[in-house]
Each structure stands twice: as C-alpha cells, then as structure tokens.
Amino acid sequence: MNALDRMNPADARDMIRRGEWTKPTSGLANGYTQGNLVVLPKELAFEFLLFCQRNPKPCPVLYVTEPGSAVPALVAPDADLRVDIPKYRVYRRGELIEEKTDITDLWDDGMVGFLLGCSFTFEHALMNNGIPVRHIDRGCNVPMFKTNIECVKAGRFEGPMVVSMRPLPEKDVVRAVQVTSRFPSVHGAPVHIGNPESIGIYDLYQPDFGDPVQIHEGEVPVFWACGVTPQAVAMHVKPEIMITHAPGHMFITDVRDEKFGVL
C-alpha cells in the first residue's frame, strides 16, 4: 500500500482541486466511498431522481444537493462539487461538447447535483479478499460498455444500462459475488457473468468508456451495473445540459466504505 492508498479524502480532494491529480481515482484514498456525479437543471431533477429510484443497480443515490448548492453536506461538508473531481464532461442536447477540470462557470442557482454510488468502493473489499483487480494493477481506467439491457423509463429519462467489467479467475467468481453483494448502495452484485454477447457486448477490447484490459486464460468477464449509465441516457434523451464526471474520475466522499456495506 502506498501513500496515495492511505491518503485521507480531504487531502485527496485538495490535491484534485489544485490540479495535481487529473487521472482516474480508482485506488486513491482506499476505504472511502467514491461517487459518480450528475448535474442537471432543477426542472429535470425530480424526473432524474425517479429514474434513479426505478433503476437502483446502475444509479444508487448517495446524495442530492439543494438547488444551487455545490456542497454535498452529508457526505463531505467541506467539499465543492464544482472543483473536487479530476475531470468533468459537459453534454448539451446529448452531445459531449467538452471536458473540464472546473465547472464553476456552469453551476448556477438552478443546478442540482446527484452523487451516485460507484463500484470503485467495493474494489478495496475485493482486494482484501485476495481477488485481483486488473485495472488497478495496470494503473488504468476500468473498461465500461453500453449493453442491450434497457433501464426502466421515468419521464423523459430512458436508455441502456452501462456496465463495468473486471476479469476474474474462475475460482474467485463466487467469492466476488458474495463480497460485492454486501454493497447494494454502490451497485452490489454483478448483473452478468460470462458471455458478453448475451448483453450486447461483442468486443471486450473495445470499451465504450475507459480502457481495455487483458483477459487471461482461465478468467471470466464479470459485469457490474455502472454509474456511467446517465451519460448513455444523456446521449439518448438529449437534455439541454447535463454535467457529469468523466468516466473513472470520481468524487471522493468522507464516508467509510463500511457505512454503505451490509453485514
């Protein structure tokens, strides 16, 4: 374990805010819950909250801000969602128009921020159980894929589920299911194990988001619902504006992973 693994969340966010960390956050401040970000105008906030309620596997809600506030008061009261994520994405009418490291100029009094659970949270638990996590070992982003699994529609919000993939040795698959099932607030157990084509994925080396990782002989691809799903939904629904984290570049909360685990 290195100093970045052991870093406390406030120091990690300060490093991000100063522009000293611009990479994916997997493995950073291990033991603290990370979250996906979605920012929408308040006129769309209820519909999106309903979408999350109907689709808890890909969109488990950790916190929703008051309109105009960028402070996630119950999970990181000293944080600022406008500057404490390494990289943001800005979508307008479904098109990705830019990536930024600071969204202060876009956050007005009508914006509502949603923090959604992230599977990076349970990776620490996997490693504690001796289960390898390939993208952490390689120092790259987790591969993520659009699927043919449709989310449950809510108002204007509809679209495909996105999944993250981790190749695991066959002997570790059952244990991985057991370990991640303890974390329903951060995607929980896998949604699919094995044959990727049955969920509409035809090339594991061409992810829609993130980086490809090698799958070794004797390993099985295991797929978890992913908080990048709202970005696929944005491309489908085309809201006037939606701001998100860049895939893999998460918000680090002050909450220990165990708080979102079940015994």
Protein Blocks (a to p, Z undefined) as FASTA:
>chain_A
ZZklmpcfklmmmmmmnopaccdfehiaghiacdddddddfklmmmmmmmmmmmmmlmcc
fbdcdehiacdfklommbcfklmcfbdcddeehiafbdcfbfklmmcfkbccdddddfkl
mmmmmmmnopacfklmnopacdddddfbdcddehjbgcddddddddddfklmmmmmmmmm
mmmmnopaafbecjfklnopabfklcfbhjdddddehiacdddddfklmmmmmmmnopab
dcdddehiacddfbdfklmpcZZ
